[in-house]
Amino acid sequence: MAASATDFHRRWIGLANALQYLVGEKLLHFVEASDQHSDFALELPFFLAEIKCVFSLTKIGNYAVHLERARPLTRPQRAAVRAVSSISTEIH
C-alpha cells in the first residue's frame, strides 16, 4: 500500500498524537454522544478507566491542562477530562 499524504489510520502513532486522538477527539465525542444516548452514558466510566490504563496520570494531566486552555469545552466534556486526569474514579 502506497503512503498517502493523509494517512488517517496512522494518526494515533506517538504519545502526543495518541493523547490528542483518544482524549482530544474520541473522549470528547463520546461525552457528546452520552448526552443523547443512554448506552454511551452507561459506558462512559468504563471508557475513562481504560484511558487511565493506557496513559500515566502525569501525561494525561499535562494534556488535560493543554486541552482546557486550547479549546472551549462543554461542562460535561470538562468533567470527563478532569476525571480522566485525576486519581479519582468519579466524574467531577
CNS distance restraints for C-alpha pairs under 8 A (distance, minus, plus):
assign (resid   3 and name CA) (resid   7 and name CA) 6.97 0.50 0.50
assign (resid   7 and name CA) (resid  11 and name CA) 6.92 0.50 0.50
assign (resid  11 and name CA) (resid  17 and name CA) 6.33 0.50 0.50
assign (resid  11 and name CA) (resid  18 and name CA) 7.47 0.50 0.50
assign (resid  11 and name CA) (resid  21 and name CA) 7.29 0.50 0.50
assign (resid  12 and name CA) (resid  17 and name CA) 5.02 0.50 0.50
assign (resid  12 and name CA) (resid  18 and name CA) 4.28 0.50 0.50
assign (resid  12 and name CA) (resid  19 and name CA) 7.83 0.50 0.50
assign (resid  12 and name CA) (resid  20 and name CA) 7.91 0.50 0.50
assign (resid  12 and name CA) (resid  21 and name CA) 5.91 0.50 0.50
assign (resid  12 and name CA) (resid  22 and name CA) 7.87 0.50 0.50
assign (resid  13 and name CA) (resid  17 and name CA) 5.97 0.50 0.50
assign (resid  13 and name CA) (resid  18 and name CA) 5.97 0.50 0.50
assign (resid  14 and name CA) (resid  18 and name CA) 5.90 0.50 0.50
assign (resid  15 and name CA) (resid  19 and name CA) 6.13 0.50 0.50
assign (resid  16 and name CA) (resid  20 and name CA) 6.15 0.50 0.50
assign (resid  17 and name CA) (resid  21 and name CA) 5.97 0.50 0.50
assign (resid  18 and name CA) (resid  22 and name CA) 5.88 0.50 0.50
assign (resid  19 and name CA) (resid  23 and name CA) 5.42 0.50 0.50
assign (resid  19 and name CA) (resid  24 and name CA) 6.71 0.50 0.50
assign (resid  19 and name CA) (resid  60 and name CA) 7.39 0.50 0.50
assign (resid  19 and name CA) (resid  63 and name CA) 7.22 0.50 0.50
assign (resid  20 and name CA) (resid  24 and name CA) 4.47 0.50 0.50
assign (resid  20 and name CA) (resid  25 and name CA) 6.42 0.50 0.50
assign (resid  21 and name CA) (resid  25 and name CA) 5.11 0.50 0.50
assign (resid  21 and name CA) (resid  26 and name CA) 6.28 0.50 0.50
assign (resid  22 and name CA) (resid  26 and name CA) 4.93 0.50 0.50
assign (resid  22 and name CA) (resid  27 and name CA) 6.09 0.50 0.50
assign (resid  22 and name CA) (resid  51 and name CA) 7.81 0.50 0.50
assign (resid  23 and name CA) (resid  27 and name CA) 4.79 0.50 0.50
assign (resid  23 and name CA) (resid  28 and name CA) 6.72 0.50 0.50
assign (resid  23 and name CA) (resid  51 and name CA) 7.91 0.50 0.50
assign (resid  23 and name CA) (resid  81 and name CA) 7.58 0.50 0.50
assign (resid  24 and name CA) (resid  28 and name CA) 6.18 0.50 0.50
assign (resid  24 and name CA) (resid  67 and name CA) 7.02 0.50 0.50
assign (resid  25 and name CA) (resid  29 and name CA) 6.13 0.50 0.50
assign (resid  26 and name CA) (resid  30 and name CA) 5.93 0.50 0.50
assign (resid  27 and name CA) (resid  31 and name CA) 6.19 0.50 0.50
assign (resid  27 and name CA) (resid  80 and name CA) 7.87 0.50 0.50
assign (resid  28 and name CA) (resid  32 and name CA) 6.38 0.50 0.50
assign (resid  28 and name CA) (resid  77 and name CA) 5.81 0.50 0.50
assign (resid  29 and name CA) (resid  33 and name CA) 6.15 0.50 0.50
assign (resid  30 and name CA) (resid  34 and name CA) 6.12 0.50 0.50
assign (resid  30 and name CA) (resid  40 and name CA) 6.87 0.50 0.50
assign (resid  30 and name CA) (resid  44 and name CA) 7.37 0.50 0.50
assign (resid  31 and name CA) (resid  35 and name CA) 6.68 0.50 0.50
assign (resid  31 and name CA) (resid  40 and name CA) 7.76 0.50 0.50
assign (resid  31 and name CA) (resid  41 and name CA) 7.59 0.50 0.50
assign (resid  31 and name CA) (resid  44 and name CA) 7.29 0.50 0.50
assign (resid  31 and name CA) (resid  76 and name CA) 6.75 0.50 0.50
assign (resid  31 and name CA) (resid  77 and name CA) 6.02 0.50 0.50
assign (resid  31 and name CA) (resid  80 and name CA) 7.39 0.50 0.50
assign (resid  32 and name CA) (resid  36 and name CA) 7.24 0.50 0.50
assign (resid  32 and name CA) (resid  77 and name CA) 7.56 0.50 0.50
assign (resid  33 and name CA) (resid  37 and name CA) 5.93 0.50 0.50
assign (resid  33 and name CA) (resid  40 and name CA) 6.30 0.50 0.50
assign (resid  33 and name CA) (resid  41 and name CA) 7.79 0.50 0.50
assign (resid  34 and name CA) (resid  38 and name CA) 6.12 0.50 0.50
assign (resid  34 and name CA) (resid  39 and name CA) 7.19 0.50 0.50
assign (resid  34 and name CA) (resid  40 and name CA) 4.46 0.50 0.50
assign (resid  34 and name CA) (resid  41 and name CA) 4.24 0.50 0.50
assign (resid  34 and name CA) (resid  42 and name CA) 7.89 0.50 0.50
assign (resid  34 and name CA) (resid  44 and name CA) 7.37 0.50 0.50
assign (resid  35 and name CA) (resid  41 and name CA) 6.91 0.50 0.50
assign (resid  37 and name CA) (resid  41 and name CA) 6.57 0.50 0.50
assign (resid  38 and name CA) (resid  42 and name CA) 6.12 0.50 0.50
assign (resid  39 and name CA) (resid  43 and name CA) 6.28 0.50 0.50
assign (resid  40 and name CA) (resid  44 and name CA) 5.99 0.50 0.50
assign (resid  43 and name CA) (resid  47 and name CA) 6.29 0.50 0.50
assign (resid  44 and name CA) (resid  48 and name CA) 6.20 0.50 0.50
assign (resid  45 and name CA) (resid  49 and name CA) 6.21 0.50 0.50
assign (resid  45 and name CA) (resid  91 and name CA) 7.73 0.50 0.50
assign (resid  46 and name CA) (resid  50 and name CA) 6.23 0.50 0.50
assign (resid  47 and name CA) (resid  51 and name CA) 6.36 0.50 0.50
assign (resid  48 and name CA) (resid  52 and name CA) 6.39 0.50 0.50
assign (resid  48 and name CA) (resid  80 and name CA) 7.56 0.50 0.50
assign (resid  48 and name CA) (resid  83 and name CA) 7.49 0.50 0.50
assign (resid  48 and name CA) (resid  84 and name CA) 5.62 0.50 0.50
assign (resid  49 and name CA) (resid  53 and name CA) 6.48 0.50 0.50
assign (resid  49 and name CA) (resid  84 and name CA) 7.33 0.50 0.50
assign (resid  49 and name CA) (resid  89 and name CA) 7.71 0.50 0.50
assign (resid  50 and name CA) (resid  54 and name CA) 6.52 0.50 0.50
assign (resid  51 and name CA) (resid  55 and name CA) 6.48 0.50 0.50
assign (resid  51 and name CA) (resid  84 and name CA) 7.06 0.50 0.50
assign (resid  52 and name CA) (resid  56 and name CA) 6.76 0.50 0.50
assign (resid  52 and name CA) (resid  57 and name CA) 6.94 0.50 0.50
assign (resid  52 and name CA) (resid  60 and name CA) 7.98 0.50 0.50
assign (resid  52 and name CA) (resid  84 and name CA) 6.23 0.50 0.50
assign (resid  52 and name CA) (resid  85 and name CA) 7.73 0.50 0.50
assign (resid  55 and name CA) (resid  59 and name CA) 6.45 0.50 0.50
assign (resid  55 and name CA) (resid  60 and name CA) 6.39 0.50 0.50
assign (resid  56 and name CA) (resid  60 and name CA) 6.26 0.50 0.50
assign (resid  57 and name CA) (resid  61 and name CA) 5.69 0.50 0.50
assign (resid  57 and name CA) (resid  84 and name CA) 7.99 0.50 0.50
assign (resid  57 and name CA) (resid  85 and name CA) 5.70 0.50 0.50
assign (resid  57 and name CA) (resid  86 and name CA) 6.62 0.50 0.50
assign (resid  57 and name CA) (resid  87 and name CA) 7.47 0.50 0.50
assign (resid  58 and name CA) (resid  62 and name CA) 6.11 0.50 0.50
assign (resid  58 and name CA) (resid  85 and name CA) 7.75 0.50 0.50
assign (resid  59 and name CA) (resid  63 and name CA) 6.20 0.50 0.50
assign (resid  60 and name CA) (resid  64 and name CA) 5.91 0.50 0.50
assign (resid  60 and name CA) (resid  84 and name CA) 7.24 0.50 0.50
assign (resid  60 and name CA) (resid  85 and name CA) 5.23 0.50 0.50
assign (resid  61 and name CA) (resid  65 and name CA) 6.33 0.50 0.50
assign (resid  61 and name CA) (resid  85 and name CA) 4.64 0.50 0.50
assign (resid  61 and name CA) (resid  86 and name CA) 7.16 0.50 0.50
assign (resid  62 and name CA) (resid  66 and name CA) 6.46 0.50 0.50
assign (resid  63 and name CA) (resid  67 and name CA) 6.01 0.50 0.50
assign (resid  64 and name CA) (resid  68 and name CA) 6.09 0.50 0.50
assign (resid  64 and name CA) (resid  81 and name CA) 6.15 0.50 0.50
assign (resid  64 and name CA) (resid  82 and name CA) 7.06 0.50 0.50
assign (resid  64 and name CA) (resid  85 and name CA) 6.58 0.50 0.50
assign (resid  65 and name CA) (resid  69 and name CA) 6.33 0.50 0.50
assign (resid  66 and name CA) (resid  70 and name CA) 5.96 0.50 0.50
assign (resid  67 and name CA) (resid  71 and name CA) 6.26 0.50 0.50
assign (resid  68 and name CA) (resid  72 and name CA) 6.83 0.50 0.50
assign (resid  68 and name CA) (resid  73 and name CA) 6.86 0.50 0.50
assign (resid  68 and name CA) (resid  78 and name CA) 7.38 0.50 0.50
assign (resid  73 and name CA) (resid  77 and name CA) 5.67 0.50 0.50
assign (resid  73 and name CA) (resid  78 and name CA) 5.71 0.50 0.50
assign (resid  74 and name CA) (resid  78 and name CA) 6.10 0.50 0.50
assign (resid  75 and name CA) (resid  79 and name CA) 6.18 0.50 0.50
assign (resid  76 and name CA) (resid  80 and name CA) 6.22 0.50 0.50
assign (resid  77 and name CA) (resid  81 and name CA) 6.18 0.50 0.50
assign (resid  78 and name CA) (resid  82 and name CA) 6.10 0.50 0.50
assign (resid  79 and name CA) (resid  83 and name CA) 6.01 0.50 0.50
assign (resid  79 and name CA) (resid  91 and name CA) 5.92 0.50 0.50
assign (resid  79 and name CA) (resid  92 and name CA) 5.24 0.50 0.50
assign (resid  80 and name CA) (resid  84 and name CA) 6.14 0.50 0.50
assign (resid  80 and name CA) (resid  91 and name CA) 5.99 0.50 0.50
assign (resid  80 and name CA) (resid  92 and name CA) 7.45 0.50 0.50
assign (resid  81 and name CA) (resid  85 and name CA) 6.21 0.50 0.50
assign (resid  82 and name CA) (resid  86 and name CA) 6.24 0.50 0.50
assign (resid  82 and name CA) (resid  91 and name CA) 7.56 0.50 0.50
assign (resid  82 and name CA) (resid  92 and name CA) 7.11 0.50 0.50
assign (resid  83 and name CA) (resid  87 and name CA) 7.77 0.50 0.50
assign (resid  83 and name CA) (resid  88 and name CA) 6.51 0.50 0.50
assign (resid  83 and name CA) (resid  89 and name CA) 6.89 0.50 0.50
assign (resid  83 and name CA) (resid  90 and name CA) 6.39 0.50 0.50
assign (resid  83 and name CA) (resid  91 and name CA) 4.96 0.50 0.50
assign (resid  83 and name CA) (resid  92 and name CA) 6.22 0.50 0.50
